[in-house]
Amino acid sequence: MANKILSVFIDESGDFGDYNPIAPYYLVAMILHNQDIDIHGNITVMNTHMSNLGYREHAIHTGPLIRRESVYINELMEDRKRLFNALFNFARKLDLNYICPVIKKSECSDVIAMTGKLSRAITAEMTKHEAFLE
């Protein structure tokens, strides 16, 4: 039996700084794609759609898009909504798996405790998806 080849995209949200009630969590999102499933057609459609919207060779960053920051600072709400919807519709059509361990920063006394809790949370989530990861 051939080994499965996975693509993994990892992004985090939050920081390891002191607890702040405005940002009480630390998250690590992992998107998992089995390379045996071809998504080139979906990517081509998305790239064409993005070009039609005036965003050629553009990676959508949802945080700045939602908060109207960075390259989106001058974009109208309608244009930002179109980008968000394009990304949403692209992602929902794909055969992807994801895990997103979350920790409450208020439950961690320091960076060492936070690292341990995060490691356990990642392990627990990966264990839940063990069948897919094999």
N, C-alpha and C positions, 0 to 999 in steps of 0.2 A: 504494500500500500504506500502510495506517495505521501510525502509530508505536505501538510497544508502550509501555504505561504500567506501570512497575514501582513497587511499594511496597518499600522497603528498611528493614529494622530492623537497627540496628547496636548492638552491645554489646561492651565490651572486658572483659578479665580480666587483672589484673596491674597493674603501675605502672611508671613510668619511673625509679623510685628505684634505689638501689644493688642489685647482685645479692644475692639471698638464696636459699640452697639450698632453703628451704621453698617458695618461689614462683619457680622458675627460668625461667619462660616469660612472654611477653606475647602475648596472643591478641586478635584482632579478629574477632568472628563477625558475618557479614552474612547475613540471611535475605532472600531475593528472592522476591517474589510478583507474577506477571503479573496485572494487574487485569482482564484478559479472562476469567479463571477465577473464577467466583463462589464465595465461601466463606461467604456470609451464613448459609446453613443450618447449616454446621459451627459457626459462632460462636454461633448461637442454641442449638444442642444443648449446647455447652460452657457457656454462661451459665446454662442451666437446670440442668445437672448441678452447677455450682458453687453455685448457690442452694440446691439440695437438700442439698449438703454443709455449708451454713451460711455460705457465702462469697459474698454478693451483691455484684456489681460489684467484683470483686477481681482484681488482676493477680498472678499467681504469680511470685515471685522465687526461683529455685531455690537460689542460694547460701544465703540465710538459711533457706530451707526445709530444706535438707540439714543445715545447722549448728545448727538450732533457735535461730535468732536473730530479733530484731525481733518482728513480729506472730505468729510461730510459736513463741515462747519457751515458751509453756504448752501447746502442742499435743502430744498423744501421738504416738508413732511411727506407729501405725496410721493416724491422721488425716493426718499429713504424707505417708505413703505413698500414701494415697488421692488427695491433691492432686497428687503427683508423677505418679502413673499417669494421672490425668485429663489433665494437660498432655501427657504422652507420647503417649497415645492420640489426643488432638486433633491434635497435630503430625504424627503418622505417617499420618493420613488425608488430609492436605492435599497439594496439588500445589505444593510449594515447592522452591526451590533454595537452596543455601547455600554460602558460602565461609568459610573460617576460617584466615586466615594466622596462622602461629605463628613467633615468633622466640625464640631462646635468649638470655636476657639476658647470660649468661656470655661470649657472643661479641661483645659490644658494650663498647667502652671508655668511652663516655660517651653523653649524651642525643643528641648530633648523630649518632653512629654508629648508635644505636638507631633514630632517626627515619629515617635512610637505609635501614637494613635492613628496617624495617617497610614503608616505601614500596615497596621492591622486592618484598617478599613479597605485598603487596596487588596490585600490578601483575601479578605472575606468576599469582596466583589468578584475577584478573579475565580475564586472557588465556586461561586454560584454559576459561573459561565464556563466551568471546566470542560464540559462536553463540546462547546464550540471551539475552545482553545486547543483541543487535542488534534 
